[in-house]
């Protein structure tokens, strides 16, 4: 099979050059093992259905043997072998060279546990499903890193080659590598298959507690209706109860936490710019899946259905923006956050870099939404200016980039310096 280059390739190489071991986390099916195998010299997959029982039995007895092999050695889903982590940690610390092990896992790794802490020679990275640039649906004419490094970069006239139908189809298909290479006519079935696997198997992985597949599907379906919003858990709970009859708050929270733990839910944390008093900030995260295809699969929709439902189409596009921006921001070790306050100012996505630089980004699927999004960005800019004039001794950094992302169309810079960029023109 032909390997599709990933943005994570360069990040993994950099981690291997600088750390004894590298941990790759991310949702199941996003391509962690395939990407890691491009830079490993030996490997073992603990999820191999033919060998898994023998491997795990052997691992429980002597999991040091699993570490034997040419380095970098790839250990896929390492957490399935109890105690393996301690051996990886000890082996890596004994070595003097970097790049010994690559570990992948599809559930959140608790590095704060006492027996796992203090591994300062471990590099971590997150992988996501493929962006539009990686799947070939973005022209890549506009680089996010160049927009950050070159504030005066000219983007006017850069044209997307995708139609709105293309973008809706990409949202339904998702960025799963398996769906990119699937036979014609079967691409949309991959997300449905993954949804079924999440409900039947994966949701019970984090703690080994068997959970109801039907409840898992209902929770995901209710959650899908709130993607892109800062809806409180009680609002989602009301929808779950409408569909399931009854579910306790704590039960919903346990299901939600499990889905976050396996990276199916990847919520966008709130950003506090310290401009307003802390009581004005809405601290609820923005609800989001790891990939927009889960929204469509949960609601049983097709690209045609999505086109007839502007609200869900807008949510799917916003989720696609979150996914792609998370990947593109990794070049600078940046994080994607969101912002909303009780005075009505909202920002869909905020890219925050370790240097303090930040970019404000809105997502829009119509001309009206572009104008509304630009107004919100301008409002936040005015808040910063007002704060700096009022408190000159506590000046706050101005946004380095303000941008409205659209599905398709032509890129341009508005008179107020706000960039309007099609997601189908963007790359890292």
N, C-alpha and C positions, 0 to 999 in steps of 0.2 A: 504494500500500500504506500502511496506517495505521502510523505510527511509534509504537512502544511506548517510553514514557519510561524512561530508564535513570538509575541513580544516578550514572553517569559524566558525565551532562550537566552537572551543577553543578561537578564537578571540572574538566572541560574548560574551562568558562567562566572559572573561577578561574585556571587555568593560562594561558589566552590573555590575561587581564588583567594578568598579572605577568611573562610571558616573551615574547621575540621569536618563538620557535618552540616547538611542543609535539610531543613524540613519544609516540604511543600504541602500546603493545606489547600482545600477547596472542595466544592461540591463533587460528588461522584459523577463521573462521565465527562468532566471538563477537559480531560487530556493530560492529567498530571503524570501518569506512568509513561505515556508515550513521549511526552516532552523530556522527562528525566532520562528515558532510555537512550536518547540521542547523545547524551554526555556521560553515560555510565559504561563501564567495561565488564560488569557482571551484574546479575540481578536475581532476585527471588520474589515471587508474587504470592503473598499469603492468602489471596482470594481465589487462586487457581482451583476451579471446582474439581478437577481430577486429582490434584495432589494435596489439596488443603488439609484433609484429615491427617494424612501422614506427616505433613509439614508441621502442623500444630502439635501433634503428639510428640514429635521429635523436638520441637521448639521448647515445649514445657520441660523436657528433660535436660537438653543441652542447647539452649538457644545461642550460645557462643559460636556454635558451628555454623549458624546462619550468617555470621559475619565473614566467613571465609570466602575469599574470591578476589579477583582483581578490582582495584579501586579506580575510580569511584564505584562503590557497590550500591546498587539500588535495592531498597527494601520496601516493597509496595504494601501499603496498609499494615505497617509494622505493629500497630497497636493491638492487632489480633493475637500476637504472641506475648503472653504475660511475662513480664520481666525483661523483655528484649531491650527496652529503653535503657535500663541501667547498664547493660553490657555495651551498648552503643556508646553511651557516655564515657564509660571507663576506657574502652578501646580508643576512642577519639582523643581522650586526654593523654594517653600514653604515647601517641604518635606526635611527631614534630612537624609533619607536612600537612597542608590543608587539602580539602577535597576528598575525604575518605569515604563518606557515606552520603547517600541521598535517600531520604525517607519520605514517603507520601502517606497521607491519611485523609479520610473523608469525614472526619468529625473533629470538633474543636479540641485542641490539645491543651491540657491544663499544666502549663510549665511552672505553676506556682506551688504544685504539690511538693512537700518536703524532700521526697526522694528524687525528684526530677529537677529541682531548682539548681542554680549556680552552674549552669552549663553555658559559660560565656563564649565557648567556641562553636556555638550552634547558630547558624544563620536561618532565618525564617522568611518565607515568602508565600503569598497567596496567589492562587490561580483561579481564574474565572472562565466561564464559557467564552468562545471566540467572539471578538469584537467584529463590527462590520468591516473594519480594515483588514483583519486577519482572514475573514471569510470571503474577501474580494468584493464586497458590496459597497465599500467606500473608496472613492478615488484617491484618498490620501493626499490631496493637493494642499491641504491646510494642516500644519503640524501644531499640536497643542504646545509642545515644548518651544517651538519658535514663537508662538504667540506670547508665551511667557518671557522668553529671552529677548524678543525684539518687539517692543510695544508699538513701533511704527510700521510693522509688517503690513504690506499691501495685500489685501485679500479680495478686493472688489472684482467681480466678474468670474470668480471661480464657480464652475457650474457642476451641480450634481448630475450624474448619469442615471439615477434611479427615479422611478415613478413612485407615487404614494402606494400603489399596489405592491411594488417590490418591497417597500419598507414593511408593509403589513404582513406580507408573506414571510419576510425575515423574522418578524416578531413571533409569528406562529411556529415557524420551524425552530427558532432558537439558534444559539451559537454552539450547539453540541457538535464536536468533531464528527461523531457518528452520523449526524443528520446531514453534514456537509457532503459526505461521500456516499450517502445512501442512494440506492437505485431510484431512478425517476419515479415519482408517484408514491414513494414511501417515506419521504423526508419528514412529513408532519406526524408520522406514527412514532418517531423516536421520543418526542416529549411525552406522549401518552404512555409509552412504555416506561419511561423514567418515573412518571407520576405514580404509576401502578407499583413500581418497585419501592418508591419512597413509602407509600402507604402500607405495603405488605411486609417490607423487611427493614428498610433503613431507619425508620422512625424509632425502632426498638434497639438500634445499635448503641446509642450513647451509654445507657445504663443497664441494658439487658432486660428491661421490663417490657413485656409484651403489650402492645397497644392496639386498639381496635382500628383496622384498616378503614372501616366506614367512618368512624369519628375523625380519623386523620384527614380523609378526603373532605369531609364537611368543614373542618377547621381551615383547610387550605382554600376551599371555595369561598368561605366567608371572608377570609383574609384578602383574597384576590380583589374583592370589591372595594378595598380601601388602599390599594397600592397608590403611592404618590401622595398620601395624606398623612396627617399626624393623628389619626383616629386613636382614641383611647381603647384599651382592652375591653371595656364595658360595651362599647359600640359593636365590636366584633362578636362579643358574647351574645348580644341580643340577636344577631343574625344566625349564630350557631344554634341558639335555642329555637328559633323559628324553623330551622331545618331538622334539628335532632330531637326536638321535644324538650329536653332538659340537659344541661351540662353545668356543673359547678364551676365557679370562677377559677379555683385552684386547678381543676382538671384541664381547663382551657390553657392556663398558664404553663402547665407541665407539657402539653402537646406543643405549644408555641416554643417553649424553651428547647424541646427536643429537635424541632425543625430548624431552629437557629443553630443548634449544636452541630447539625450535619450540613450546615451552610445552604439549606434550601431557602430559608428566610435570611436575607442579608439586609438588615435594616440600616438606614442612614442616620447616624447619630446627630443630635442637635449641635449647632455651633454657637458659642457664646462670644461675640466680638468685644465684649466689655465696654460697649458704647452706652448701652442702656443699663438701667438698674437691673440687677439679676431677676427681680420679681416680674419683669416684663417679658422674660424669655420663656417660650414654651419648650419645655425640655423633652417632650415626647419625641421619639425618633420617627422618621418618615418610614412608613411601611413599604417594604420592597422585597421581591424575590431575587434570587441569584441570576435569573434569566427570565425574560418576558414570556417565553413559551409556556412557563408554568401557569401564568395567568390564563392564557387561552385554553390550555389543557384542562385546568380546573373547572372552567366555565363551559367546556364542551363546544368551543367556538371554532370556526374556520376563518380563513382570510376574508371571505365574503361576509360572514357574520360580523367580523370586526369592522369592516367598512361601513356597515349599517348602524354601528353603535359607536358614535363619536366619543362618548365618555370612556368606554373601555379601551378604545383605540388610543386615546390620549394617555391613559394610564400605562398601557403597554409600551408606548413610545417613551414615556418618562422613565420606566423601568429599564428600557434599552439604553437610555442616556446614562443612568446610574451605573449600569454594567460596564459600558465602554469607558466612562470617565474614570472609574476605579482602576481599570487596567492602564489607561494612558497616564494617570497620575503617578504610577509606580516608578517612572523614570526619575522622579525627584523625591521618591519616598513620601509622596503626598497622600493625603487622606481626603475622602469625599464626605462632606457633611451637609446639613440642611439648616435653614434658619426660618423662624417665624416668631412674631411677638404679638402681644394682645392688642397692639395698635393697628394691626392689619398689614404690616410689612412682612412679606414672605420672599424667600429665595429658595428655589428648588434644590440647587446644588452649590456647595461652596468647596472649592479645592483649596486645602490648607497645606502649605509646605513647612518643613521644619524651620526654615529661615524666617517665618512670620509672614511671608508673601501669601496673599489669598486672592482667589478669583471667584467672582459671583456669576452664577449661571442659571438661566431660566430655560425651561423646555416649552415649546409652543408648536401646536399642530395647525394653526390657522393664522391669517394676517391679524385678526383681532387679538389673538393670544400673544403675537409678537409685540404689538403695541402695549398690551397690558403688562407683559413681562418686562419690557423696557422701562415702563413707568415705575415698576417695583424696584428695579435696579437703580434708577435715578433717585428714588426716595431713600434707599439705603445709603447711597453716596451722600445725599444731603444730610442724613443723620450724622455721618462721620464728620462732615465739614462743620456742622453745628456743634458737635461735641468738641472738636479741636479749637474752635473759636471760644467756646465757653470755658474749657479747661486746657489752656495752652501748656501747662506743666505736665499734663497727662495726654499728650497727643496720641491719637490712634492712627495707625498706618492706613493710607488710602488703598482701595482695591486696585490690584495691579492689572486686572482684566475684568471686563464686564461683557457678557456674551449671552445671546439668545440662540439656543439650538433648535433647528427646524428639521423635519424629516428629509425634505428635498428642496430644490430651488437653487437660487444664486446667492453667493456670499457677498456681503457688503458691509461697510462701516457707516453707521448713522451719523448725523450731525452732532449728536450728543456723545460721540465716541464709543457707543455701544456696538459691539460686533454682532452681526447676524450670520450664523454659520450653519449650513446643512450638516447633520450628523454623518451623512453619506459623502462628505468631503473631508472628514476629520480623521486624523491618525495621532499616534503618540508624539 
